[in-house]
Amino acid sequence: MVQQGAEETSVELRWRHRGGDEVWVALHCSLFSDFKSSAPCLIVQAQDVTARRRAENRLQHIAYHDGLTDLPNAAASTSASSRPSSAAIAGHGITSL
């Protein structure tokens, strides 16, 4: 991030609270140069996005499950056949949640 004037990056992380609850945090980091100093400065912002992640997961569940029986619907089976398996993803260093 130090190569040019102002660069930034963002990532969302899943953490576990000491009580066992999941907490999703969005981290935003930016580098900038202060005209009074030759050293680069770093700003880090952390935001709790747990409510948004839960809402997204709930909407995905509603989209792929029958409202009456809670069984997977036709869209779920079509989607599952077009997605790579968890084992294939894990083999490339990517984990699915």
N, CA, C and O atoms as CSV, one atom per row, in Angstrom:
chain,resi,resn,atom,element,x,y,z
A,1,MET,N,N,0.810,-1.201,0.000
A,1,MET,CA,C,0.000,0.000,0.000
A,1,MET,C,C,0.854,1.267,0.000
A,1,MET,O,O,0.312,2.347,-0.234
A,2,VAL,N,N,2.132,1.190,0.245
A,2,VAL,CA,C,2.962,2.375,0.403
A,2,VAL,C,C,3.469,2.919,-0.931
A,2,VAL,O,O,4.078,3.988,-0.946
A,3,GLN,N,N,3.247,2.241,-2.034
A,3,GLN,CA,C,3.862,2.591,-3.298
A,3,GLN,C,C,3.467,3.956,-3.831
A,3,GLN,O,O,4.334,4.673,-4.332
A,4,GLN,N,N,2.209,4.351,-3.750
A,4,GLN,CA,C,1.778,5.620,-4.335
A,4,GLN,C,C,1.063,6.473,-3.297
A,4,GLN,O,O,0.939,6.084,-2.136
A,5,GLY,N,N,0.592,7.643,-3.729
A,5,GLY,CA,C,-0.032,8.635,-2.861
A,5,GLY,C,C,-1.068,8.121,-1.897
A,5,GLY,O,O,-0.791,8.018,-0.702
A,6,ALA,N,N,-2.255,7.793,-2.373
A,6,ALA,CA,C,-3.330,7.359,-1.475
A,6,ALA,C,C,-3.906,6.050,-1.995
A,6,ALA,O,O,-4.554,6.017,-3.041
A,7,GLU,N,N,-3.665,4.980,-1.260
A,7,GLU,CA,C,-4.217,3.677,-1.627
A,7,GLU,C,C,-5.074,3.195,-0.481
A,7,GLU,O,O,-4.906,3.601,0.669
A,8,GLU,N,N,-6.010,2.307,-0.831
A,8,GLU,CA,C,-6.910,1.806,0.195
A,8,GLU,C,C,-7.280,0.364,-0.088
A,8,GLU,O,O,-7.147,-0.124,-1.210
A,9,THR,N,N,-7.749,-0.307,0.958
A,9,THR,CA,C,-8.216,-1.674,0.824
A,9,THR,C,C,-9.339,-1.903,1.827
A,9,THR,O,O,-9.432,-1.219,2.847
A,10,SER,N,N,-10.187,-2.875,1.519
A,10,SER,CA,C,-11.303,-3.222,2.396
A,10,SER,C,C,-11.414,-4.733,2.479
A,10,SER,O,O,-11.109,-5.449,1.525
A,11,VAL,N,N,-11.853,-5.199,3.623
A,11,VAL,CA,C,-12.059,-6.631,3.822
A,11,VAL,C,C,-13.146,-6.820,4.881
A,11,VAL,O,O,-13.290,-6.002,5.790
A,12,GLU,N,N,-13.905,-7.905,4.753
A,12,GLU,CA,C,-14.880,-8.261,5.784
A,12,GLU,C,C,-14.403,-9.536,6.457
A,12,GLU,O,O,-14.044,-10.509,5.793
A,13,LEU,N,N,-14.403,-9.517,7.781
A,13,LEU,CA,C,-13.914,-10.635,8.573
A,13,LEU,C,C,-14.998,-11.141,9.502
A,13,LEU,O,O,-15.803,-10.368,10.023
A,14,ARG,N,N,-15.008,-12.457,9.703
A,14,ARG,CA,C,-15.926,-13.055,10.673
A,14,ARG,C,C,-15.131,-13.362,11.926
A,14,ARG,O,O,-14.150,-14.105,11.888
A,15,TRP,N,N,-15.557,-12.790,13.027
A,15,TRP,CA,C,-14.921,-13.026,14.306
A,15,TRP,C,C,-15.904,-13.723,15.224
A,15,TRP,O,O,-17.113,-13.673,14.998
A,16,ARG,N,N,-15.404,-14.360,16.237
A,16,ARG,CA,C,-16.239,-14.986,17.266
A,16,ARG,C,C,-16.107,-14.180,18.552
A,16,ARG,O,O,-15.008,-13.919,19.040
A,17,HIS,N,N,-17.256,-13.800,19.077
A,17,HIS,CA,C,-17.292,-13.127,20.367
A,17,HIS,C,C,-16.948,-14.160,21.437
A,17,HIS,O,O,-17.114,-15.358,21.212
A,18,ARG,N,N,-16.481,-13.720,22.575
A,18,ARG,CA,C,-16.096,-14.686,23.602
A,18,ARG,C,C,-17.283,-15.534,24.041
A,18,ARG,O,O,-17.091,-16.632,24.563
A,19,GLY,N,N,-18.503,-15.048,23.841
A,19,GLY,CA,C,-19.694,-15.827,24.157
A,19,GLY,C,C,-20.062,-16.835,23.073
A,19,GLY,O,O,-20.997,-17.616,23.246
A,20,GLY,N,N,-19.327,-16.823,21.944
A,20,GLY,CA,C,-19.567,-17.774,20.873
A,20,GLY,C,C,-20.346,-17.209,19.698
A,20,GLY,O,O,-20.452,-17.868,18.663
A,21,ASP,N,N,-20.895,-16.008,19.828
A,21,ASP,CA,C,-21.661,-15.402,18.740
A,21,ASP,C,C,-20.747,-14.940,17.612
A,21,ASP,O,O,-19.620,-14.509,17.853
A,22,GLU,N,N,-21.247,-15.033,16.369
A,22,GLU,CA,C,-20.520,-14.517,15.212
A,22,GLU,C,C,-20.643,-13.002,15.159
A,22,GLU,O,O,-21.718,-12.448,15.393
A,23,VAL,N,N,-19.544,-12.341,14.852
A,23,VAL,CA,C,-19.531,-10.892,14.646
A,23,VAL,C,C,-18.809,-10.646,13.327
A,23,VAL,O,O,-17.657,-11.043,13.157
A,24,TRP,N,N,-19.502,-9.981,12.387
A,24,TRP,CA,C,-18.895,-9.623,11.103
A,24,TRP,C,C,-18.419,-8.183,11.183
A,24,TRP,O,O,-19.156,-7.293,11.608
A,25,VAL,N,N,-17.176,-7.964,10.767
A,25,VAL,CA,C,-16.577,-6.641,10.828
A,25,VAL,C,C,-16.027,-6.273,9.452
A,25,VAL,O,O,-15.309,-7.058,8.833
A,26,ALA,N,N,-16.368,-5.078,8.979
A,26,ALA,CA,C,-15.793,-4.547,7.743
A,26,ALA,C,C,-14.657,-3.623,8.132
A,26,ALA,O,O,-14.842,-2.666,8.884
A,27,LEU,N,N,-13.468,-3.926,7.603
A,27,LEU,CA,C,-12.303,-3.092,7.856
A,27,LEU,C,C,-11.951,-2.332,6.590
A,27,LEU,O,O,-11.876,-2.920,5.511
A,28,HIS,N,N,-11.740,-1.050,6.714
A,28,HIS,CA,C,-11.325,-0.188,5.605
A,28,HIS,C,C,-10.030,0.481,6.022
A,28,HIS,O,O,-9.978,1.149,7.055
A,29,CYS,N,N,-8.987,0.309,5.230
A,29,CYS,CA,C,-7.670,0.883,5.522
A,29,CYS,C,C,-7.249,1.794,4.379
A,29,CYS,O,O,-7.426,1.457,3.209
A,30,SER,N,N,-6.697,2.937,4.719
A,30,SER,CA,C,-6.222,3.890,3.716
A,30,SER,C,C,-4.876,4.453,4.141
A,30,SER,O,O,-4.657,4.765,5.311
A,31,LEU,N,N,-3.997,4.576,3.189
A,31,LEU,CA,C,-2.719,5.248,3.386
A,31,LEU,C,C,-2.790,6.637,2.779
A,31,LEU,O,O,-3.400,6.828,1.727
A,32,PHE,N,N,-2.177,7.599,3.430
A,32,PHE,CA,C,-2.098,8.929,2.852
A,32,PHE,C,C,-0.799,9.585,3.309
A,32,PHE,O,O,-0.174,9.141,4.272
A,33,SER,N,N,-0.414,10.607,2.634
A,33,SER,CA,C,0.797,11.344,2.982
A,33,SER,C,C,0.412,12.686,3.568
A,33,SER,O,O,-0.388,13.428,2.998
A,34,ASP,N,N,0.991,12.981,4.710
A,34,ASP,CA,C,0.794,14.281,5.342
A,34,ASP,C,C,1.884,15.216,4.830
A,34,ASP,O,O,3.061,14.856,4.821
A,35,PHE,N,N,1.498,16.394,4.412
A,35,PHE,CA,C,2.468,17.318,3.834
A,35,PHE,C,C,3.537,17.751,4.844
A,35,PHE,O,O,4.594,18.235,4.440
A,36,LYS,N,N,3.285,17.587,6.143
A,36,LYS,CA,C,4.254,17.986,7.167
A,36,LYS,C,C,5.238,16.865,7.527
A,36,LYS,O,O,6.213,17.095,8.242
A,37,SER,N,N,4.972,15.643,7.023
A,37,SER,CA,C,5.793,14.503,7.401
A,37,SER,C,C,6.154,13.675,6.176
A,37,SER,O,O,5.389,13.601,5.215
A,38,SER,N,N,7.321,13.055,6.221
A,38,SER,CA,C,7.716,12.180,5.109
A,38,SER,C,C,7.213,10.751,5.323
A,38,SER,O,O,7.224,9.948,4.391
A,39,ALA,N,N,6.778,10.431,6.530
A,39,ALA,CA,C,6.284,9.083,6.833
A,39,ALA,C,C,4.828,8.943,6.383
A,39,ALA,O,O,4.038,9.872,6.554
A,40,PRO,N,N,4.464,7.780,5.805
A,40,PRO,CA,C,3.065,7.576,5.419
A,40,PRO,C,C,2.180,7.413,6.658
A,40,PRO,O,O,2.630,6.929,7.697
A,41,CYS,N,N,0.944,7.815,6.534
A,41,CYS,CA,C,-0.028,7.710,7.621
A,41,CYS,C,C,-1.078,6.664,7.242
A,41,CYS,O,O,-1.391,6.488,6.065
A,42,LEU,N,N,-1.607,5.983,8.230
A,42,LEU,CA,C,-2.599,4.933,8.005
A,42,LEU,C,C,-3.858,5.236,8.799
A,42,LEU,O,O,-3.799,5.558,9.986
A,43,ILE,N,N,-5.001,5.127,8.126
A,43,ILE,CA,C,-6.301,5.257,8.788
A,43,ILE,C,C,-6.993,3.912,8.677
A,43,ILE,O,O,-7.072,3.339,7.590
A,44,VAL,N,N,-7.500,3.400,9.804
A,44,VAL,CA,C,-8.227,2.129,9.828
A,44,VAL,C,C,-9.604,2.390,10.416
A,44,VAL,O,O,-9.733,2.984,11.486
A,45,GLN,N,N,-10.632,1.938,9.703
A,45,GLN,CA,C,-12.005,2.075,10.175
A,45,GLN,C,C,-12.600,0.684,10.290
A,45,GLN,O,O,-12.514,-0.106,9.350
A,46,ALA,N,N,-13.200,0.376,11.424
A,46,ALA,CA,C,-13.864,-0.907,11.650
A,46,ALA,C,C,-15.349,-0.646,11.855
A,46,ALA,O,O,-15.735,0.249,12.606
A,47,GLN,N,N,-16.190,-1.449,11.169
A,47,GLN,CA,C,-17.636,-1.270,11.261
A,47,GLN,C,C,-18.293,-2.629,11.451
A,47,GLN,O,O,-17.985,-3.578,10.729
A,48,ASP,N,N,-19.192,-2.725,12.413
A,48,ASP,CA,C,-19.938,-3.963,12.651
A,48,ASP,C,C,-20.996,-4.109,11.561
A,48,ASP,O,O,-21.911,-3.290,11.474
A,49,VAL,N,N,-20.879,-5.141,10.733
A,49,VAL,CA,C,-21.839,-5.383,9.643
A,49,VAL,C,C,-22.605,-6.689,9.867
A,49,VAL,O,O,-23.101,-7.291,8.915
A,50,THR,N,N,-22.699,-7.122,11.122
A,50,THR,CA,C,-23.364,-8.383,11.459
A,50,THR,C,C,-24.828,-8.372,11.028
A,50,THR,O,O,-25.299,-9.359,10.462
A,51,ALA,N,N,-25.546,-7.307,11.273
A,51,ALA,CA,C,-26.972,-7.242,10.917
A,51,ALA,C,C,-27.167,-7.373,9.406
A,51,ALA,O,O,-28.082,-8.067,8.961
A,52,ARG,N,N,-26.318,-6.715,8.617
A,52,ARG,CA,C,-26.420,-6.813,7.155
A,52,ARG,C,C,-26.132,-8.234,6.684
A,52,ARG,O,O,-26.833,-8.755,5.817
A,53,ARG,N,N,-25.096,-8.869,7.255
A,53,ARG,CA,C,-24.757,-10.238,6.867
A,53,ARG,C,C,-25.886,-11.208,7.216
A,53,ARG,O,O,-26.199,-12.106,6.435
A,54,ARG,N,N,-26.491,-11.030,8.374
A,54,ARG,CA,C,-27.616,-11.898,8.765
A,54,ARG,C,C,-28.798,-11.711,7.822
A,54,ARG,O,O,-29.445,-12.686,7.439
A,55,ALA,N,N,-29.084,-10.469,7.446
A,55,ALA,CA,C,-30.182,-10.197,6.512
A,55,ALA,C,C,-29.891,-10.818,5.146
A,55,ALA,O,O,-30.790,-11.386,4.526
A,56,GLU,N,N,-28.650,-10.717,4.670
A,56,GLU,CA,C,-28.284,-11.331,3.388
A,56,GLU,C,C,-28.449,-12.845,3.433
A,56,GLU,O,O,-28.975,-13.447,2.497
A,57,ASN,N,N,-27.995,-13.462,4.533
A,57,ASN,CA,C,-28.133,-14.912,4.667
A,57,ASN,C,C,-29.602,-15.330,4.727
A,57,ASN,O,O,-29.982,-16.355,4.161
A,58,ARG,N,N,-30.413,-14.548,5.402
A,58,ARG,CA,C,-31.852,-14.845,5.496
A,58,ARG,C,C,-32.515,-14.732,4.121
A,58,ARG,O,O,-33.317,-15.590,3.753
A,59,LEU,N,N,-32.191,-13.691,3.365
A,59,LEU,CA,C,-32.756,-13.537,2.020
A,59,LEU,C,C,-32.326,-14.672,1.098
A,59,LEU,O,O,-33.117,-15.153,0.286
A,60,GLN,N,N,-31.074,-15.098,1.224
A,60,GLN,CA,C,-30.612,-16.221,0.401
A,60,GLN,C,C,-31.355,-17.495,0.777
A,60,GLN,O,O,-31.708,-18.285,-0.099
A,61,HIS,N,N,-31.595,-17.702,2.059
A,61,HIS,CA,C,-32.349,-18.882,2.494
A,61,HIS,C,C,-33.775,-18.834,1.949
A,61,HIS,O,O,-34.290,-19.843,1.466
A,62,ILE,N,N,-34.405,-17.683,2.024
A,62,ILE,CA,C,-35.770,-17.533,1.504
A,62,ILE,C,C,-35.805,-17.802,0.005
A,62,ILE,O,O,-36.746,-18.423,-0.490
A,63,ALA,N,N,-34.797,-17.345,-0.718
A,63,ALA,CA,C,-34.761,-17.518,-2.171
A,63,ALA,C,C,-34.615,-18.977,-2.578
A,63,ALA,O,O,-35.107,-19.368,-3.636
A,64,TYR,N,N,-33.957,-19.783,-1.770
A,64,TYR,CA,C,-33.648,-21.160,-2.164
A,64,TYR,C,C,-34.382,-22.227,-1.363
A,64,TYR,O,O,-34.071,-23.411,-1.497
A,65,HIS,N,N,-35.350,-21.840,-0.531
A,65,HIS,CA,C,-36.109,-22.817,0.250
A,65,HIS,C,C,-37.601,-22.518,0.180
A,65,HIS,O,O,-38.021,-21.365,0.090
A,66,ASP,N,N,-38.376,-23.572,0.223
A,66,ASP,CA,C,-39.829,-23.459,0.203
A,66,ASP,C,C,-40.303,-22.826,1.514
A,66,ASP,O,O,-39.839,-23.201,2.591
A,67,GLY,N,N,-41.216,-21.876,1.420
A,67,GLY,CA,C,-41.709,-21.163,2.597
A,67,GLY,C,C,-42.528,-22.030,3.537
A,67,GLY,O,O,-42.565,-21.761,4.738
A,68,LEU,N,N,-43.186,-23.066,3.023
A,68,LEU,CA,C,-44.035,-23.913,3.849
A,68,LEU,C,C,-43.242,-25.064,4.480
A,68,LEU,O,O,-43.349,-25.306,5.683
A,69,THR,N,N,-42.460,-25.762,3.682
A,69,THR,CA,C,-41.764,-26.955,4.161
A,69,THR,C,C,-40.311,-26.694,4.574
A,69,THR,O,O,-39.708,-27.514,5.267
A,70,ASP,N,N,-39.753,-25.570,4.158
A,70,ASP,CA,C,-38.353,-25.214,4.388
A,70,ASP,C,C,-37.384,-26.157,3.678
A,70,ASP,O,O,-36.196,-26.192,4.000
A,71,LEU,N,N,-37.895,-26.924,2.707
A,71,LEU,CA,C,-37.046,-27.793,1.897
A,71,LEU,C,C,-36.435,-26.990,0.754
A,71,LEU,O,O,-37.013,-25.992,0.322
A,72,PRO,N,N,-35.270,-27.415,0.257
A,72,PRO,CA,C,-34.677,-26.720,-0.893
A,72,PRO,C,C,-35.624,-26.737,-2.085
A,72,PRO,O,O,-36.261,-27.757,-2.351
A,73,ASN,N,N,-35.726,-25.618,-2.809
A,73,ASN,CA,C,-36.599,-25.534,-3.970
A,73,ASN,C,C,-35.813,-25.810,-5.250
A,73,ASN,O,O,-34.629,-26.141,-5.197
A,74,ALA,N,N,-36.469,-25.674,-6.388
A,74,ALA,CA,C,-35.822,-25.961,-7.667
A,74,ALA,C,C,-34.637,-25.029,-7.921
A,74,ALA,O,O,-33.632,-25.448,-8.496
A,75,ALA,N,N,-34.746,-23.798,-7.507
A,75,ALA,CA,C,-33.639,-22.854,-7.702
A,75,ALA,C,C,-32.407,-23.292,-6.920
A,75,ALA,O,O,-31.281,-23.070,-7.365
A,76,ALA,N,N,-32.607,-23.906,-5.772
A,76,ALA,CA,C,-31.476,-24.371,-4.967
A,76,ALA,C,C,-30.745,-25.500,-5.668
A,76,ALA,O,O,-29.515,-25.533,-5.665
A,77,SER,N,N,-31.484,-26.429,-6.271
A,77,SER,CA,C,-30.819,-27.536,-6.948
A,77,SER,C,C,-30.103,-27.068,-8.208
A,77,SER,O,O,-29.032,-27.579,-8.534
A,78,THR,N,N,-30.681,-26.102,-8.921
A,78,THR,CA,C,-30.025,-25.545,-10.114
A,78,THR,C,C,-28.771,-24.793,-9.702
A,78,THR,O,O,-27.726,-24.917,-10.341
A,79,SER,N,N,-28.875,-24.016,-8.637
A,79,SER,CA,C,-27.741,-23.234,-8.164
A,79,SER,C,C,-26.631,-24.144,-7.646
A,79,SER,O,O,-25.453,-23.882,-7.888
A,80,ALA,N,N,-26.994,-25.206,-6.939
A,80,ALA,CA,C,-25.996,-26.116,-6.376
A,80,ALA,C,C,-25.207,-26.827,-7.460
A,80,ALA,O,O,-24.016,-27.088,-7.289
A,81,SER,N,N,-25.854,-27.144,-8.573
A,81,SER,CA,C,-25.137,-27.853,-9.635
A,81,SER,C,C,-24.189,-26.935,-10.403
A,81,SER,O,O,-23.259,-27.420,-11.047
A,82,SER,N,N,-24.403,-25.628,-10.350
A,82,SER,CA,C,-23.532,-24.704,-11.067
A,82,SER,C,C,-22.433,-24.118,-10.193
A,82,SER,O,O,-21.526,-23.462,-10.705
A,83,ARG,N,N,-22.498,-24.343,-8.874
A,83,ARG,CA,C,-21.473,-23.847,-7.948
A,83,ARG,C,C,-20.377,-24.882,-7.769
A,83,ARG,O,O,-20.640,-26.083,-7.832
A,84,PRO,N,N,-19.137,-24.423,-7.545
A,84,PRO,CA,C,-18.088,-25.382,-7.206
A,84,PRO,C,C,-18.334,-25.937,-5.807
A,84,PRO,O,O,-18.895,-25.248,-4.955
A,85,SER,N,N,-17.928,-27.149,-5.573
A,85,SER,CA,C,-18.158,-27.769,-4.268
A,85,SER,C,C,-17.276,-27.117,-3.213
A,85,SER,O,O,-16.272,-26.482,-3.538
A,86,SER,N,N,-17.656,-27.277,-1.944
A,86,SER,CA,C,-16.865,-26.720,-0.843
A,86,SER,C,C,-15.476,-27.333,-0.831
A,86,SER,O,O,-14.501,-26.650,-0.518
A,87,ALA,N,N,-15.372,-28.621,-1.169
A,87,ALA,CA,C,-14.062,-29.278,-1.198
A,87,ALA,C,C,-13.176,-28.660,-2.277
A,87,ALA,O,O,-11.978,-28.469,-2.063
A,88,ALA,N,N,-13.754,-28.349,-3.424
A,88,ALA,CA,C,-12.968,-27.738,-4.502
A,88,ALA,C,C,-12.510,-26.347,-4.095
A,88,ALA,O,O,-11.379,-25.953,-4.378
A,89,ILE,N,N,-13.376,-25.614,-3.438
A,89,ILE,CA,C,-13.004,-24.262,-3.000
A,89,ILE,C,C,-11.930,-24.345,-1.929
A,89,ILE,O,O,-10.951,-23.599,-1.968
A,90,ALA,N,N,-12.110,-25.254,-0.964
A,90,ALA,CA,C,-11.146,-25.382,0.136
A,90,ALA,C,C,-9.780,-25.813,-0.390
A,90,ALA,O,O,-8.755,-25.441,0.181
A,91,GLY,N,N,-9.752,-26.592,-1.471
A,91,GLY,CA,C,-8.494,-27.033,-2.054
A,91,GLY,C,C,-7.683,-25.900,-2.630
A,91,GLY,O,O,-6.479,-26.054,-2.836
A,92,HIS,N,N,-8.301,-24.766,-2.898
A,92,HIS,CA,C,-7.601,-23.606,-3.450
A,92,HIS,C,C,-7.392,-22.517,-2.410
A,92,HIS,O,O,-7.117,-21.366,-2.750
A,93,GLY,N,N,-7.526,-22.886,-1.140
A,93,GLY,CA,C,-7.270,-21.916,-0.083
A,93,GLY,C,C,-8.411,-20.958,0.170
A,93,GLY,O,O,-8.232,-19.960,0.869
A,94,ILE,N,N,-9.585,-21.236,-0.383
A,94,ILE,CA,C,-10.753,-20.375,-0.195
A,94,ILE,C,C,-11.750,-21.158,0.637
A,94,ILE,O,O,-12.038,-22.315,0.331
A,95,THR,N,N,-12.280,-20.547,1.680
A,95,THR,CA,C,-13.279,-21.223,2.490
A,95,THR,C,C,-14.629,-20.584,2.256
A,95,THR,O,O,-14.729,-19.368,2.093
A,96,SER,N,N,-15.655,-21.390,2.240
A,96,SER,CA,C,-17.005,-20.870,2.073
A,96,SER,C,C,-17.715,-20.881,3.402
A,96,SER,O,O,-17.467,-21.746,4.241
A,97,LEU,N,N,-18.594,-19.924,3.594
A,97,LEU,CA,C,-19.354,-19.823,4.841
A,97,LEU,C,C,-20.785,-20.128,4.593
A,97,LEU,O,O,-21.593,-20.097,5.522
